[in-house]
């Protein structure tokens, strides 16, 4: 994952995630919104982070996803669009179908079964272009969130080239074999053997060109309630949600992580300057319990702050505290450390025969190292809390 570069005032504010590129005029993750997240995280204001994230997720939930339906001319893309929407060819808003080529340019359709989704019925390969390269360029596949490659009768070299192109563009895509009812009625093989043969043929053709196997669905456009159609619809709903929110989750989390890391570095400078008492009112810097408590308050992961965050997320008061404590205990146990180290004191001792006395070689350097250890521990807890907030916010919408 790339690191963020430049300042919010720059033309592009981007590179938080491989999946998302944020431009300055982005209406959801604008520069102003990003700066507000950074300010809330840096100030340890978890309740404000929740408020901002909820608003972002609400806006994202209303964004429109675009699905492209493509394939060889005559494979029945328009009929598939109608079947997916569960409407008849004779209905007013249906995609026109026929034995001759009917789709001459991309046509957009919607369905109440898939809110905030545009289904784009594309002209078949060969309808508007003389080569695969010009077809890919003309159809502008980069504008679509998910691609459905339609095939029937045979899985041709054009289908394989389409799959190769989608993999190269890192686009999620399906292969859908239509007209299964006709295949079943004309085949001499038992239905299970026929279905297995079709799937095997698709897989082998893709494997020859090193295309990672996509989801494959065998359907009948004449019987949209049978075969793989319902599994296709459910997979589509799940994947559209994942596409819509996955990049958002990664991007928001990376913004939070970058902000926390910057805050940690600034506090470490204060530690090196031995200014914890002056800057944060830590009366006894040698006392790690007090230091930990102050750091937790700074980052907003003390008990009171976590309770407020839980209530703002409509969760039980101990929701985030319990979640993070369990992660902490598990991590310490996996590392083989005693749980008492979670609250270990700074002062170290060494044995001199019958009595234990404070180590006289204890140095400022050692104290700073332990203070930084507590700081890193608190920052890690903060990142865990923020990840959980983001997950909870998005799961409420999916």
N, C-alpha and C positions, 0 to 999 in steps of 0.2 A: 504494500500500500504506500502511495506517495505521501510525502509530508506537505503540509500547507505551505505555500510560498506567497510572498508579497504581503501587503497590508490591505485592510478592508477598503481603503480608498483606491486601490488598484482597479484597473479595468476588469480583471478577472479575479474572482475569489474562489479558488477551486482546489482540486486534488486531495480532498479529504478522503475520497473513496475511489477505487477503480470504477465503480458502477455509476458514480454521480459526478457530473461536472457542473459547478455552480457559477453562473455568470452574474454580473453585477445587477442585471435587471430581472433576475429570477424572482417571481412573485411570491413564492413560498419561503425559500431560504434566501431572503434578501440580505444585503450587507447589514442592514439595521437589525434584522432578526438575529443574525449570527453574533453581532456585537452584544445584543441583549442577553443571549445565552452565555457568552463568555463572562459578562459582568456578573450574572447570577451565580455561575459556577465559581468564579474567583472570589466572590463574596460569601460563599458558603450558604447561599439562599436557596435551599432545596425546594421550598414551596413555590418560589418564582420560577425555577426550572420546570417544575411540573406544569405550571400555568402556561408557559411558553410552548412546551412540548405538546400539551393537549391541543392548543390552538393550531400548531403545525400539522398534527395528525388529522385534525378535523378538516383542514384544507386539503390535505393529500387524499383523504377518503373521497373527496368530491372531484378529484382529477380524472380525466378520461383516459382509458387505456385503448390502444389501437391494435387490432388483430388483422393480419393479412392472410387471405385464403388464396393459394396459388397452386399451380400444377400445369400439366400438359393441356392444351386445348382439347375440349371434348371429354375431360375426366369428370365433369359434373360439379364444378366448384359452386355455381349458382344454386344448384339443387341442394348441395350440402349446406349452404348458408341458410336456406329456407328450412331444411330439416333440423339444423342446430337450434333455430329459433322456434321450432315446432309450429310452423305455419304452412299452409298449403300454397301451391304454385298459383292458384287462382285468386289469392287474397291481394288486396290493393297494394300493400307495402312489400309484397314478395319480390325476390330477385327474379328477373325474367329468365326463363329456361327454354330450351328447344334442342332439336337434333342438330341445328347448325350453330355456329359460333354466335353467342348473343351478347357477351360482355366485351365491348370495344375499348372501354376506359375504366379506371378504378371507380367502383360504386360503393357508397357507404350505407350501412344498414344498422339499426339498433334493435334491441330486444329488452323487454321488461324482465326477462330471465337473467340478463346480464347488465345490471344498471351501471352507468358510467363506462360503458364499453362500446366502441365502434367496430363493427365487422366490415372489413373492406374486401369486397369481391374484386379480385384483380383479373385483368385479361390473361388468358392462358399463354404459356410460353409459345412463341411463334405468331401470336395474334398481332403484335405491334412491333416486333423486333426480329432481326435476322440472326442474332447471336445471343448466347446466354449473357455475355458481358453487357451488351447494350440493353437487354431485358432487365438485368439487375439494376443498371443505372437508371433506366427509365421509370421503373416501379418504385425507386427510392425506399428500399427495404430498411434503411437506417431509421426511418421515421416510425417504424412499427415496434411494438413491445413484444409481440409473439407471432410466430409464423406457423400456419397450418399448410402442409404440403399434401395435396390431394392426388391420389393415384387410383387407377382402376385398369383392369385387363393385364397390364404389365407395369413393373417398376422400372422405368426407362432410365437411360443415361442422363436425361434432363432432370429427373427427380434426384439422382445422385449428385449432380452438379449443384442443384439448389441446396441440398443438404450440406454439401461441402462449403458453399458460400455462407450459409447461416452459421455453421460452426466457426468459420473464419471470422465472421462478424460478431461472434459471441452472442448470438441471438438464440433465445429459447425457441425450439420448434418441435412440432409433432409431424408424424406421418399418418395419414388417415386413408385407408383403403375403402372406397365406396362401392356401391352396386354389388354388395355381397349376396343379396338375394338372387341376382342373376347367376353369380358364380355357383351358388349352391344348387340352383335348378338345372344347370347344364353339366355339372361335374359328375363323373362316374365314381368319385371317391366318397367315402363317408364324410359327413360334415366335420367332425373333429380332425380328421386327417387333412382335409382341405384347408382348414384354418391354420393348422400347423405348417402346411406347405407354403401358404402365402406369407406368413410371418418369417419363415426361414429364408425365403427368396429375398425379402426386403433386407433382412439382417446381413445376408451374405453379400449383397450388392453394396451395402454401406461399408462393410468391413474391408472389402477389396480396396476402397479408397481411404481407409483409416478414419472413417467418420464414426464418432462415438454414438452408440445406439440411442436414439430418441424414444420417447413414448410412442408406441404403435397401436393404432385402434382400427379394428375391422368393423365396418358399419354398413347398414343398408339405408340409403337415402329415402327409400320407399317405406321403410319401417323404422322411424326415428325413436321408437321406444324399446327397440330390441338390440341384441348383440352388445357392442361396446359403447353405444351412444351415451348411456347414462354415466358410465365410467369416464368417458371423455368430458362430459359436462362438469362432473365433480372435480376432475383433475384440472380442468380449465379454471374453475373458480378458485381453487387452491393456489395454482401457479400465478394467476393474475394478482392475487393478494400478496403473494411472496415477492413478485416483481415490483409491485407498487411500494411495499414497505421495507424490503430488505436493504436496498441501497440507502433509504432514509435512515434506518437504524444505524448502519455502519457510519454514515456521514455525521449524524448527530453525536454519536459516541466519540468519533475522532475529534470533533470540535471540543467536547468535554475533556478528553484525555490531554489534548494539546494545552488547554487552559490550565488544567491541574499541574501538568509538568512544569509549565512556566512559573506557577505559584510556588511549587516546591523548590525550584532553583533560586527564587528570590529569598525564600526563608532560609535556605542553606547558606546563603551569603550572610544573613543576619547571624546565624549560628557561628560561622567562621569569625565574625567580628565580635563574638561574645556579647551580643546585644538583645538576647531574648527577653531579659528582664525589662529593659527600656522600651522595646517595641511592643511586647505583648503582655507585660505585667506579670511574667512568671517569677514569683518571689524566690523560688529555690530551683534554679536550672538543673542542679544535680539530682533533683527528685523526678524520676521519669514518669511517675504516676501523675504528678501535677503537669508536667510537660505534655504528656499524652492527652490529658483532659483539655488543655488549652488548644492544642492542635486540632482535636476533634471539634471543638467549638468554632475554630477558624474555618474548617472545611464543611461544617454543618452536618457532622455525623455523630454528634453527641446524642444522648438518649432523648432529650427534649426536642431537638431538631428533627430527629428521625420519626418521633411520634407525630409531629406536625405534618411531615411529608406523608406519612401513612394516612392521616385523616384527609389530606388534600386529594389523595388517590382513592379515597373511600375504602380504605383497608383497615384492619384492626391496628390499634396503636403500636403493637410490637412487630408488625409485618416485616419492616425492613431491618429492624434491630435483630430479630430472630434469624432472618435469612442470612445476614452478614456474619453473625456470630457462628452459625453452623459452618459456613464456608471457612472462617478463620480457624476454628477448632480442627476441622478436617485437614486444613493445610499444615498446621503444626504437628498433628499426629502423623501425617504422611512423611514429614521431615524427621520424625523421631524425636521431636523436642518435647520436654515436659510442659504441660499447660501453664504451670506457674510462670513460665517465661513471658506469657502474655502481659504480665504486670511485674516484670523483673526490675529491681532497683538498680541505680547506676553504680553505687559503690561496690567495688569488688574486694574480695578478701583472699588472703593466702594463709596457709597453715604454718605455724612455727612450733612444732612439737605439740604442746598441750593446749595452746591457745590460738584463736584466730584473731588477727588484727587487720585493720584497714591497710590495703596495699599502698605503701609510700610512693611507689613508682607510678601511681595513677596520675595521668597527665590531662592537660586540657584537650590534647588531640583525641584521647580516648573518650572523654566526655562528649566532644563534638560528634565523634563517630556514632555513639549510642543515641544522641539526640537526633541525628540524621536518620538512624535506623527507625526510631519512633515516628519520625516524619514520613518516611517512605511507607511504613506500615499503615499510617493514617490515610495517606494518599491512595494506597491500594484499596483500602476499605471504601473510600469515597468513589473510586472508579466502579467498584462492585455495586454500590448503591445506585449510581447513575445508570449503569447498564440495566439494572433491575427496573428502575423507573421507566426507562425507554421501552423495555420489553412489555411491561404491564400496560403502558399507554397504547402501544400498538396492538396488543392482544385484545384490548377492549373493542377494537374496530374490526377485528378479523373473525 
